[in-house]
Amino acid sequence: MHMTNSNRFAIVGVALLLIVASLSYSFLPVMASSGQGTFALNLTGYSLNGNLQNAIVNTNSVSMNMVLNGNIETSIGPVPITASGLWVGTRNGTSLSGIIQDVSGTVYACFLFWCGTATFIGQGEWSGTLTSTQGTGNFDGTITFTSSDLPQVQLNQPAPITGTWTADFQLS
């Protein structure tokens, strides 16, 4: 298949969106049910919503499962992104803090008769406050692409991420 300059430009655009995804996050508040939470990513005009599941807090510890399953709309169509990870930490009174671990994800892009994937891993730290069962806070960390069919994606180069989160915790 012969790629024109406009096709190359579209693929480069998708790759740039992937990098931008790792650089800018902002909070979109959503009310959650008990044991559930949300986080939202803004990608310079694009947004992705993620979920925090099994959000549990007890006297000294906190845990949440992170799930991201969304699309970025681009000029070549939707680009699906999925990821999961584990947030674990401690509670000290109304203060919450911890680490984000075991993050893995995939970006899947198609253009005409060609499709490719890029996989990434991540890690980070999070903190927040607890009022009754409601928690809110911030997180930061890095994602690193470990494999890619998209030649424009840089491999093994950690990219910073930041964001905010909210959850309605179950008490144990």
Residue, then its C-alpha position, 0 to 999 in steps of 0.5 A: m500500500h502506498m502512503t501519501n503525504s496526507n496519510r503520513f500526516a494523519i498517522v503522525g497526528v494520531a501519534l502526537l495525540l497519544i503523547v499529548a494524552s500522557l501530558s495533560y489531564s483535568f478533572l470532570p466531576v461525576m457522582a459515583s455510587s458506593g465503591q465507585g469513582t471516576f477520573a477524566l482526561n482532557l487531551t487538548g480538546y479531546s476527553l476520555n473518562g475513566n472509572l475507579q472500581n472497588a474503592i474501599v477504605n478502612t482504618n489504615s488502608v485504601s484500594m481502587n481498581m482503575v479502568l479506562n475504556g474510551n475513544i479519542e475522535t480524530s480526523i481518521g476516526p475514533v482511536p480506542i484506548t484501554a488501560s487498567g491499574l491498581w491504586v493502593g495506599t494509606r489513610n491517616g485521618t482524612s488524608l489519603s495517599g498511595i501509589i498507582q501500580d500495575v498499569s498497562g494499556t493499549v492504543y488501537a488505530c486504524f486507517l483505511f486497510w491498515c491497523g496498528t497497536a501501541t502498548f504502554i505501562g505506567q506508574g504513579e502516586w496519588s493523594g487526596t482527602l476523605t470527607s465521610t465516604q467521599g474522596t477527592g484528590n490528584f495524581d501524577g506519574t508516567i506512562t511508557f510505550t513498550s511496543s508499537d506498530l506506529p513508527q511515530v511513537q517513541l518507545n521506552q521514553p517515560a512521559p509525565i501524566t497528571g490528573t484528578w479523581t473522585a470516589d465514593f468509598q465503601l467502608s470495610 
